[in-house]
Each structure stands twice: as structure tokens, then as C-alpha cells.
Amino acid sequence: MNRTATSAFKALRLLPRAALILTLLAAPVLAMPMMRAEAGSTIEAPAPKKAGVGFVLLISLQRA
């Protein structure tokens, strides 16, 4: 009975610490649905213009 009581006491001592760590790890995941905005409010960067440097580089590397 003494070993069982000792192991139960150790588990009860670790329980608050484990609950705190799990709460800290789960908080961002649980906060995400509340932070989601509308689909129309997404700001996207403009598409970069193609300069054509890749083709010139490819041809020059093949000749070398």
C-alpha cells in the first residue's frame, strides 16, 4: 500500500504542472477560430513581373 500511495502522490504532484503546460500549448490552437477574419479581408501581394532573366541565364550556361 505504501508504494501505491507514494506513486499516487507523485502523480498528483505532477498533475497541476502538466495541466499548465497543456494549457499553454493549447491556447494558440484554441484561439485561432476566434482570430479568423472574413475571407474577403485577405491582403495578397501583387504578382511579380517576369523579367526573362532565367532564359538568358540558361542559354549562357549551356554555351559555357
C-alpha positions as CSV (number, residue, x, y, z in Angstrom):
1,M,0.0,0.0,0.0
2,N,2.9,2.3,0.7
3,R,4.3,2.1,-2.8
4,T,0.9,2.7,-4.3
5,A,0.3,5.7,-2.1
6,T,3.7,7.1,-3.0
7,S,3.2,6.7,-6.7
8,A,-0.3,8.2,-6.5
9,F,1.1,11.2,-4.5
10,K,3.8,11.8,-7.2
11,A,1.2,11.7,-9.9
12,L,-0.9,14.2,-8.1
13,R,2.0,16.5,-7.7
14,L,2.8,16.4,-11.4
15,L,-0.9,16.9,-12.4
16,P,-1.1,20.7,-12.0
17,R,2.2,21.2,-13.8
18,A,1.1,19.0,-16.7
19,A,-2.2,20.9,-16.9
20,L,-0.5,24.2,-17.0
21,I,1.9,23.1,-19.8
22,L,-1.0,21.6,-21.8
23,T,-3.0,24.9,-21.4
24,L,-0.1,26.9,-22.6
25,L,0.4,24.7,-25.6
26,A,-3.3,24.5,-26.5
27,A,-4.1,28.2,-26.1
28,P,-2.9,29.3,-29.6
29,V,-4.7,26.4,-31.2
30,L,-7.9,27.2,-29.4
31,A,-7.6,31.0,-30.2
32,M,-7.3,30.5,-33.9
33,P,-11.0,30.1,-34.7
34,M,-11.7,33.4,-32.8
35,M,-9.0,35.2,-34.7
36,R,-10.1,34.2,-38.2
37,A,-11.3,37.1,-40.3
38,E,-13.6,37.1,-43.3
39,A,-12.3,35.6,-46.5
40,G,-12.6,38.9,-48.2
41,S,-10.2,40.7,-45.9
42,T,-7.1,38.8,-47.0
43,I,-4.4,41.1,-48.3
44,E,-2.3,39.5,-51.1
45,A,0.9,40.7,-52.6
46,P,0.9,41.7,-56.3
47,A,2.3,39.0,-58.6
48,P,5.9,39.7,-59.5
49,K,6.6,40.7,-63.2
50,K,8.6,38.2,-65.2
51,A,11.9,39.7,-66.3
52,G,13.1,36.9,-68.5
53,V,16.5,36.7,-66.9
54,G,16.1,32.9,-66.3
55,F,16.1,32.1,-70.1
56,V,19.1,34.3,-70.8
57,L,21.0,32.6,-67.9
58,L,20.0,29.2,-69.1
59,I,21.3,29.9,-72.6
60,S,24.6,31.4,-71.4
61,L,25.2,28.4,-69.1
62,Q,24.7,25.9,-71.9
63,R,27.2,27.7,-74.1
64,A,29.9,27.6,-71.5
